[in-house]
Amino acid sequence: MQHVQLGRTGLPVSRLCLGTMTFGLQCDEDLSFAILDAAAEAGFTFLDTADVYPLGTTLDGVGRTEEIVGRWLRGKRDGFIVATKCVGAMSRRRWDRGASRKHIIDAVDASLRRLDTDYLDLYQLHSPDPNTPIDETLQALDDVVRQGKVRYVGCSNFPAWELARAIGRSEVLGTARFDSVQPRYNLLYRRNELELFPLCERDGVGVIPYNPIAGGLLSGKHRGDAPPDEGTRFTLGTAAERYQDRYWHPTEFETIEALRPLAAEAGISMVTLAVAWTLAQPAVTSPIIGASKPEQLADSVAALDVQLDEDLYAALDRLTAPYLASAELR
């Protein structure tokens, strides 16, 4: 497994990051442990989770993923870079959400307890909070860094203009700044190439994209003329509607069918093709790889050894160019 620096920081992270949002709903604890074991064996040292995971669960189930990851990490915490996110909606109280000082401080402590650790390597805001001034958020994040509870801070789902503004305000305030961003990105969703990625390259922000295989659609296992398989991200809990809205459309399935022969001609799986293409983007630091079975990691790991030739890369670029300028923000 290769390792690369996270943005402008001195922190090396594995070239692939293990995503854990399936743990605790789609995967029980034994299966989650098996996936974590397989990832560790393959050389993953970068783990990503969130206080609201498992994705798709009810309010009573949130936090379960961090607890599972924390139990697995016992005795081996120092061997991994652990990232989590502050989401909110962790209870029915109005102040237990968003990016206020109160919620960030409370949420950090709660994640530390669930993960059974005394520090977090990377702490990220899951999304912008329009109800809290960014200065308040940045100063609260700076406090938890200075207290030693957090090493680095980042964000997720921030558009370029909000990330740029946050970086500017952190420079003015003299606070810790966002050293990473976690955007949605794959062959079927390329909008972030337009503004976000150039900003990240210019300002040294690490890019940790999620959904590199579009929730499983880019694996090629789904068909547009049939309903999604039970037990997949397109049918589970509260996440099902979101994922169907993002990807379950005739245009996306037409693209899948056009990608299928390109992968076959290259002699690789569609998952390997999709992940290799993501890794080939200069701004990308470490794509987040999810799995519901240990054996699913193999095709993503294989992408580390794939060098897309110029003709294949150009064909992929032409085929998926419409997803660059799509007006739909699903």
N, C-alpha and C positions, 0 to 999 in steps of 0.2 A: 504493500500500500504506500503510495506516495504521500508526502506531507507538504503543505504550502503555508505561507504566512497568511494570517487573517487580516486582510487589508493592510494598513500602514503599521500595524502592531508587530511586536516581536513574538506573537503567539503562533506556533505551528499547529495546524489542524490537519486531520486526515483528508485526503482529496475527495472522499465520500463521507457524508454525515449520515448516521442512522436516525431516521425519524421514528417516533414511538407512539404516534397518536392512535394506533390500532390496539395498543396494550390496555387491557381492562374491559374491552367490549367485544371487538372482533377477535381478540386473542386473550385467553385466560392467562393466569400467571405462569403456569408451566410452559405454555407455548411461547409466551413473551420471553421467558428466560432462555428457551432454546434459540430464539431469534437473536437475542443479545449474545449468547455463546458463539453462534455462527458468525456474527458480525465481528466479534473480538478475534476469532480465529482468522478471519479474512483481513484483519489489520485495521478495522475501524477503531479510531480512538476518540471520535467526536460524536457526541450523543445530543439530540435535540428533543425537548419535550415542552410542556406548557401546563400551567396550573389548571386549565380548563379541560385538559384531555382526560379520558378518551373522547375524541371527536364523535359527536352524535349521541352522547349519553344524556341522561336527564340531569337536573341540577344536583340531585343526591349522589350522582356518580362522579362528578368532576373532582379531580385531584387523585383519582385512583392510579393513573398512569405514573405520576411522580412517585407514588408509594411503591409501585412495582419496580421502577428503575432504582429507587433508593435501596430496596432490599437486595437487588442483584449486585449493586455496587459495593456492598459491605465487604471490606477486606481488600478491595481493589480500586478504591476511589482515586488514588493518585495516578492511576494509569489511564485516566480518561479526562477529556475536556467535556464538561457538562454545561449545556445551555438550556435555559428554560425561559418562559415568557409570562408576562403579566397581562392577563386577559380581562379579568373582572367577572361579574356575574357569578361570583363564587358563593353568594348567598342572596337572600332576598332583600338585604339591606341596601339602600341606594348608594351608600358610600363604599361598598365593597366592589367597586368596579371603576373603570376609567384610569386615568393617569394622574390623579391628585396625589399630593404628598402623603396624605393619610393612607390611601390605598396602596401606593407603592411600598411604603415602609411595612405595612401589615402583610402585603402579599409576598415580599421577600422573605420575611420571617416564616410565613406559612410554607413556602416552597422549601426552605432550608429544613424545616421539620419533616416534611413528607419525603424529601430526598435523603434524609438522614446524613446531612453533611453540614460543615460549618462555613462553607463558602461556595459561591457559584462562579464558574469561569466566565460565563456570558449571560447577561440578563437583558432581555429584550421586551420592548413594548409590542404587544400583538397587533396594535393598530393605532392610528392617531385618535386623540380624544379632543373633539371640538369644544368641549365644555371646560377644559382646563388650560390655562396659559402655558405655553411651552416652557417659559422660564421656570415656573413652579415645578414642572416635571423634571427638567434638567437638573435643577438644584437638589431635588429629592434623590435622583439617581446618583448625583455626585456624592451626596451624603453616605449612601450605602457603599459606594466605592471606598470612600475615605475610612469608613468603619471596618473595612476588610471583609465585608459580607459578599461583595461582588468584585470581580477582577476587571471586566470590561462590560460596556453596555452597547446595545444595538436596538434595532427596531424591525418591525415586520409590517408589510402592507402599506408602507409609506410611499406616496407618489413623490416624484423627483422634487417638486417645489417645496413640499413639507420637509423632506430630508435636508434640502439645501438650507432652508430657513433654520432648522434645528441646529445644523452645523454652525451656521453664522451666529446664532444666539449663544451657543456654547463657547465660541471664541470670544465673544463680547463679555460673557459672564465669567470666563475662566474655569468652566466646569468640565467634567468628563464629557466626551462627545460620543456620538454614535459611530462605532467602528465597524459595524456590520449592518446589513439590511437583508431581510428575508422576503423576497418577492415571489409571486407565482410566475413560473416560467417554463415553457416547453414548446415543442414544435407547433402546438395548437393555440398557443398564447404567447405572442412575441412582443407585445406593446412596450415592455420595459426596455427593449433595445433602443427606443427612440430618445428618451431623455434620462431615465434612471441610470442605465449602465454607463453612459458617458460621464455623468456626474460622479459615479462611484470610481471610475478609472482616474478621473481628474483629482479627486480628493482622497483617494486611498481608502475607500470603504469596501470591506469584504462583502461579497454577494453569496448568499446561501439560499439558492432557489428551492422552493418546494414544488411539488407536483411535476417532477421532470418526466413522468410517464402519464400525466394527465389523469391521475386517480386510477390508473390501470387501463385506460382506453387505448393508450399507445402500445400496450402489449399485444393488441390484435385479437384478444380472446373474446371480445364482445362483438355482437352483430347488431346492426341497426334495425333489422327486421324482426328482432326478438326482444323481449323485455330483459333488463339486466339480471344477471344471476343473483340469487339470494346469497347473503353473506358477504357481498362485495361493498365497496364504498358507495355504490350507486343505489343501495337498498337499505343500508344500516342507519337506524335511528334518525336523529334530526339532521344528519349530514347528507342524507340521500337526496333530498330536494335540491340542496345547494350544488351537489356534484352533477346531478342530471341537468340542472340549469346551466352549469358551466360548459358541459361537454357533450351531452346526449342530444345531438342535432344532426340532421342529414348531411350538412356540409362537412362536419367533422368525420363522419363515417365514410364519406367519399374520399377524404384525405387519407384515412387509414388504409383504404383499399389501394390507393395509389402508392402508399409507402410500402405496402407488403412486398411487391416484387423488388423494390430497391434493396430491402434487407436481405431477401433471398439471394439476389445477385451478389451481394457483398459477403454472403455466407455467415451472416450473424442474425441473431434474433431481433425482433422489433424492439424489445426492451433495450438490448445492447446498442442498437442504432440510436434510439432516442436519448439515452444517457450519454453516449459518445458525442452526439451533436451538442448537448448541453455543456459537456466538459470542454468542447472546442471553442466556446465563446470566451474571448479574452477577459471579460469582466468577472466571469464566474470563478468563485473560490472553491466551493464544496457543495454540490447538489445534495439535497436531503432525500435519502432512499428509504422508502417505507416497505414493509413486508407483512404478510399475514401468515407466512410459512418460512422456515429457515432457508429452504432450497431456492426461494425466490430471489435471494440476494446474489446468486451466482451470475446471472445475466448482467446485473448492474456492475458487479466487480469486473466482469470480462471487458466492459467498456474502457477500463483503464488502459488496456493494451491495444485498443483500436485507434488507428490513425485514419480518419476519413480522407480519401483521396480527393483531389480538387474537383473532379467530375461529379462524384457523389455529393460532396458538400454543395456544389452549385445546384445540383438537381433538388436537393432538400430545400435550399434557399428559395428557388423558384416556386416549388410546390406549395410552400407554407407562407409565401410572401403576403397573401391576403390577411393573415393573422397579425401582421405588423400594424396595419392601418385600420383594423376593424374598429368600428365605432361602438361596438357592443362591449361593455365592461364586465360581463358576467363573472 
